[in-house]
């Protein structure tokens, strides 16, 4: 394994870059360093942001000497892999197509699959949360069946509903709050990945695994009502 | 508890504090005051912790009305003039607004953002550790507009003043190259540091667009990684964008350089159309600048207002006296000072 590059992001952050591509092995190294740093905290580190291929470490430069933090991070990378943390796995209900997934039929046509075949192909894999970003709780998932990939829409929508399940390029995602999106909408989960006054506020974290469970529009409505009242309608499997 | 009612406010008026930390891994922006030094000045003048939530304005001024109890108010921001009951105050002073008084904040004539702090802060519940409004995620109180009513916690009543109001200094905006300077031709960093840049009118709390020569990154699509306020990201068009306090936490454009933390407040206050330079600095310079800013913040120690300006003395005595006649709390700093001034 090659050593990561330590890239300066101003005086208050360092990016520990493991590579430049989308690769589950790189994301696993990012996650391992993130967990190792959480287990061996360093004074002055404010928070970390794991992404596909790099860990951004935010710190207070008046508390932390940067060179010492860099040595600490490299030592953690070099250490033998910590005891394997088995990732959390979630079963996430999704109502595909219809009012909840306006682009499903068109996406199925584009892929050469029937709508039912498209749904089955999307719900088959165990996905990994590669990164959370863009908007609070917006989870980028790795593991999409390549047949379902499609470049983003030419004309982004200014608003898509909260908790939409969408496809953009080779990735699929679970949205959180209402917002703009150029991704293709294929469904919507009644689970609320982000609910500010709930504990926990967020359901998913980078590194979690996601399985989709197709549900009917009627089931979506029932589950959505329960979720709004604070119930967890995404089931934790592991 | 008193209230403050918004009578008039421009778009982009919201509550902002020192920021919402600890949630960036979940995609939550830090937010917080665009100019934390100006926020600190306003808060210091009303006796608050320096990062207490205050009202932030953008380009326009605003007017408010004090509720049914007196409230000590102060302003911050370049060229922002505070007036209470129609009377303008010199910079670096707070004033007690009596019930029903109008409180005016002028437009920030030499900047972008102004601040109004109230003694004791606003009586609202923080969301995820902060009172800062972040529009896109729906966090924090709704943006402020005419008719908004904010509860005000009780605080000190003594007007304070600062012998010297700390400012932002001058000179080029300092930035550290990276993290993706290797995505650009060598000339790009030279061009970044030798151009008279201007911000255009599209600026908002998420980012400010630099107008000048194009600095296109090499072709290709970068895999997203983390970004932060100060990141200078460059999309394929070559027009750089400096990310600001409300920026997203991750992004897919190469970042040629990062504005140092000590210069973010100053950068936020540069008006559109005013030329400025960027210069590349080392980490040592950046950390020394951060330490200098921290010292400036520590040195903001306001004094009870006094002095020989007859008009000001008259005004403060009058207002302070009205309040102190009803104030049972003799240990309150405001009561002590008001008594002295009254004597």
Interface residues (C-beta under 8 A of the other chain):
Chain A: X7 X8 X9 X10 X11 X12 X13 X15 X17 X20 X21 X22 X46 X47 X48 X49 X50 X51 X52 X53 X54 X55 X56 X58 X61 X62 X66 X131 X132 X133 X134 X135 X136 X137 X138 X140 X176 X177 X179 X194 X196 X197 X201 X202 X205 X206
Chain B: X21 X22 X23 X24 X25 X26 X27 X28 X127 X128 X136 X137 X138 X139 X175 X176 X177 X178 X179 X180 X222 X223 X224 X225 X226 X228 X230 X231 X248 X249 X250 X251 X255 X258 X259 X260 X261 X262 X283 X286 X287 X289 X290 X291 X294
